[in-house]
Amino acid sequence: PNFLKALPYLDAHKSIYDVLGNYYKEEELKLSFTFQAKYIGMSPWVAPGTFSMISYLEHKYGVFHIEGGLNKVSKVISELIIKKGGEIFLDTPVKEILFEDKKAIGIKLDNGDIIESDSVIINADFSTAMKNLIPEELRNKYSNKNLEKKKYSCSTFMLYIGVDKIYKNIPHHNIIFAKDYKKNVKKISENKSVGGDFSFYIQNPSVTDSTLAPNGKSSVYVLVPVANNNSEIDWELEKDDFTQLLLDKIEKIGEFKGIRDHIEELKIITPNDWEIDYDVYKGAVFNLSHNIMQMLWFRPHNELEGYKNLFLVGGGTHPGSGLPTIYGSAKIVADLIDKKIG
Ligand SMILES: Cc1cc2nc3c(=O)[nH]c(=O)nc-3n(C[C@H](O)[C@H](O)[C@H](O)COP(=O)(O)OP(=O)(O)OC[C@H]3O[C@@H](n4cnc5c(N)ncnc54)[C@H](O)[C@@H]3O)c2cc1C
C-alpha cells in the first residue's frame, strides 16, 4: 500500500532527463545532474525518472567517504559475522548448488567438498550464478536463452593508478563530460565503441583520506562508462591504445599535467576482465538494467521463484544494483529467513 501511495510521485513513466526538465531550462544544467544515471548503468534519456532521486540525494545530503575505501564496509560486516559465530571461507569457489527434487540442500565446492544446509543464499552475479550454479532444467524462468534476452547495464573501463605525489588542487570527485554527451551515451547503449569523445570519472581520494597510499603518495581511480560485452569489442587489442588516449585526456586536467611521469603502479580492468576474472555476466557491472520491466516486482525475486529455501541477494536481484540497494536485498533475505525458520 505504501508503494501505491508513492507511485504518482515516482515519475517512472518519464526519463531522468525529462524529469530534470521540470526543474531546469538550461541544457548544461540538466546534463550536469544526469551523470548519476551511470550508477545504474543506464542512459539518462532512457532510465526511469524515479532515479533522479540519486542526484537529489547527493546534492541535498552530500557524498560520504569511508576511510580506507568501501572495502571497509565488507571488512566490518565480516568481523561481525565471525563475532556472531559464523565462518568465512575465502578463495573457496562454489561449483554448484545441490538439489533434491525442488529443494536446495546445500552446495558443492570446487574442491569437491559438500556443505549441507537448510537454506542457500546466492550472492554471486545473478545471470552467471543461474548459468553456472543451477542446472538449466531447474531454473523455471531463467533458461540460458531468457538470460541472454534480458537487458544489461553498461560496463566500465578502469585505471587504478598509484602515483608518487598528491594532487592537492584536484577535488576528490571529478566528472569530465564528453563534448557530445548525448552521442556518447547513445553509443554505449547501442553497444558501440565510445571512440575518442567520451565521458569519464576521476577520483582523487587521497585529498580526503591519507590511508589509501604510502606517505606523500596517492591513488587515482579512473572510470570510463563503456558498452558491455554485447559490443564484441576486442579489449585485448584495444586496451593499450585506449589507456594512452585516456592518459592524454587526464594530462589536460589542471594539476594532472605530467601524471605519466609520476605513475608507480597501473592496473587496467576492461569489460572483458570483469567478465572473465570477476564472473560478471557480459561485464555488465551495474547488472541487469533498471528498465521498468526489470524493476521492482519484475526483477528476480529475493526468494528464487519455485523454491522455498533458495534466496538471492546482490545487484541483479530485487531491489536493484548499487551498494545501498544491495544491502537492502540482504536485509530482505535475512527477514524472509527469520520469518521462515525463526
Ligand atoms: C568500477 C565500479 C564502480 C562502482 N561504483 C559504485 C558506487 O560508487 N556506489 C555504488 O553503490 N555502487 C557502485 N558500483 C556497483 C557496485 O559495486 C555493485 O553493484 C556491487 O558491488 C555488486 O554487489 P554484489 O554483491 O551483487 O556482487 P559482487 O560485489 O560482485 O559480489 C559477488 C561475490 O561473489 C563471488 N562469487 C561469484 N561466484 C562465486 C562462486 N561460484 N563461488 C564463490 N564466490 C563467488 C565473487 O567473487 C564476488 O566476491 C560500482 C561498480 C563498479 C564495477
The ligand as an SDF file (V2000), in Angstrom:
LIG
                    3D

 53 58  0  0  0  0  0  0  0  0999 V2000
   34.0010    0.3630  -11.1000 C   0  0  0  0  0  0  0  0  0  0  0  0
   32.7310    0.2930  -10.3080 C   0  0  0  0  0  0  0  0  0  0  0  0
   32.3430    1.3570   -9.5490 C   0  0  0  0  0  0  0  0  0  0  0  0
   31.1840    1.3000   -8.7920 C   0  0  0  0  0  0  0  0  0  0  0  0
   30.8420    2.3430   -8.0100 N   0  0  0  0  0  0  0  0  0  0  0  0
   29.7830    2.2460   -7.1870 C   0  0  0  0  0  0  0  0  0  0  0  0
   29.4680    3.2760   -6.2420 C   0  0  0  0  0  0  0  0  0  0  0  0
   30.1730    4.3070   -6.1780 O   0  0  0  0  0  0  0  0  0  0  0  0
   28.3920    3.1250   -5.4320 N   0  0  0  0  0  0  0  0  0  0  0  0
   27.6130    2.0110   -5.5030 C   0  0  0  0  0  0  0  0  0  0  0  0
   26.6470    1.9100   -4.7400 O   0  0  0  0  0  0  0  0  0  0  0  0
   27.8830    1.0220   -6.3700 N   0  0  0  0  0  0  0  0  0  0  0  0
   28.9510    1.1090   -7.2040 C   0  0  0  0  0  0  0  0  0  0  0  0
   29.2370    0.1070   -8.0780 N   0  0  0  0  0  0  0  0  0  0  0  0
   28.3290   -1.0170   -8.1730 C   0  0  0  0  0  0  0  0  0  0  0  0
   28.5490   -1.9900   -7.0560 C   0  0  0  0  0  0  0  0  0  0  0  0
   29.9270   -2.1050   -6.8120 O   0  0  0  0  0  0  0  0  0  0  0  0
   27.9900   -3.3180   -7.4580 C   0  0  0  0  0  0  0  0  0  0  0  0
   26.6350   -3.1470   -7.8060 O   0  0  0  0  0  0  0  0  0  0  0  0
   28.1200   -4.2810   -6.2780 C   0  0  0  0  0  0  0  0  0  0  0  0
   29.4380   -4.4920   -5.8770 O   0  0  0  0  0  0  0  0  0  0  0  0
   27.5370   -5.6160   -6.6620 C   0  0  0  0  0  0  0  0  0  0  0  0
   27.4490   -6.3330   -5.4510 O   0  0  0  0  0  0  0  0  0  0  0  0
   27.0160   -7.8220   -5.4340 P   0  0  0  0  0  0  0  0  0  0  0  0
   27.0190   -8.2480   -4.0130 O   0  0  0  0  0  0  0  0  0  0  0  0
   25.7850   -8.0190   -6.2490 O   0  0  0  0  0  0  0  0  0  0  0  0
   28.1470   -8.5810   -6.2550 O   0  0  0  0  0  0  0  0  0  0  0  0
   29.7120   -8.5910   -6.0660 P   0  0  0  0  0  0  0  0  0  0  0  0
   30.2110   -7.4220   -5.3070 O   0  0  0  0  0  0  0  0  0  0  0  0
   30.2450   -8.8580   -7.4460 O   0  0  0  0  0  0  0  0  0  0  0  0
   29.9310   -9.8540   -5.1270 O   0  0  0  0  0  0  0  0  0  0  0  0
   29.7290  -11.1570   -5.5910 C   0  0  0  0  0  0  0  0  0  0  0  0
   30.7980  -12.0040   -4.9510 C   0  0  0  0  0  0  0  0  0  0  0  0
   30.5220  -13.3730   -5.2270 O   0  0  0  0  0  0  0  0  0  0  0  0
   31.7330  -14.0300   -5.5060 C   0  0  0  0  0  0  0  0  0  0  0  0
   31.4310  -15.2200   -6.3180 N   0  0  0  0  0  0  0  0  0  0  0  0
   30.9580  -15.2670   -7.5930 C   0  0  0  0  0  0  0  0  0  0  0  0
   30.7970  -16.5410   -7.9900 N   0  0  0  0  0  0  0  0  0  0  0  0
   31.1750  -17.3220   -6.9410 C   0  0  0  0  0  0  0  0  0  0  0  0
   31.2370  -18.7350   -6.7360 C   0  0  0  0  0  0  0  0  0  0  0  0
   30.8780  -19.6140   -7.6690 N   0  0  0  0  0  0  0  0  0  0  0  0
   31.6900  -19.1710   -5.5190 N   0  0  0  0  0  0  0  0  0  0  0  0
   32.0650  -18.3080   -4.5400 C   0  0  0  0  0  0  0  0  0  0  0  0
   32.0100  -16.9610   -4.6920 N   0  0  0  0  0  0  0  0  0  0  0  0
   31.5790  -16.4830   -5.8600 C   0  0  0  0  0  0  0  0  0  0  0  0
   32.5340  -13.0080   -6.2910 C   0  0  0  0  0  0  0  0  0  0  0  0
   33.8960  -13.3320   -6.2360 O   0  0  0  0  0  0  0  0  0  0  0  0
   32.1910  -11.7300   -5.5390 C   0  0  0  0  0  0  0  0  0  0  0  0
   33.0800  -11.5070   -4.4640 O   0  0  0  0  0  0  0  0  0  0  0  0
   30.3910    0.1400   -8.8390 C   0  0  0  0  0  0  0  0  0  0  0  0
   30.7900   -0.9400   -9.6180 C   0  0  0  0  0  0  0  0  0  0  0  0
   31.9540   -0.8760  -10.3460 C   0  0  0  0  0  0  0  0  0  0  0  0
   32.4020   -2.0630  -11.1260 C   0  0  0  0  0  0  0  0  0  0  0  0
  1  2  1  0
  2  3  1  0
  2 52  2  0
  3  4  2  0
  4  5  1  0
  4 50  1  0
  5  6  2  0
  6  7  1  0
  6 13  1  0
  7  8  2  0
  7  9  1  0
  9 10  1  0
 10 11  2  0
 10 12  1  0
 12 13  2  0
 13 14  1  0
 14 15  1  0
 14 50  1  0
 15 16  1  0
 16 17  1  0
 16 18  1  0
 18 19  1  0
 18 20  1  0
 20 21  1  0
 20 22  1  0
 22 23  1  0
 23 24  1  0
 24 25  2  0
 24 26  1  0
 24 27  1  0
 27 28  1  0
 28 29  2  0
 28 30  1  0
 28 31  1  0
 31 32  1  0
 32 33  1  0
 33 34  1  0
 33 48  1  0
 34 35  1  0
 35 36  1  0
 35 46  1  0
 36 37  1  0
 36 45  1  0
 37 38  2  0
 38 39  1  0
 39 40  1  0
 39 45  2  0
 40 41  1  0
 40 42  2  0
 42 43  1  0
 43 44  2  0
 44 45  1  0
 46 47  1  0
 46 48  1  0
 48 49  1  0
 50 51  2  0
 51 52  1  0
 52 53  1  0
M  END
$$$$
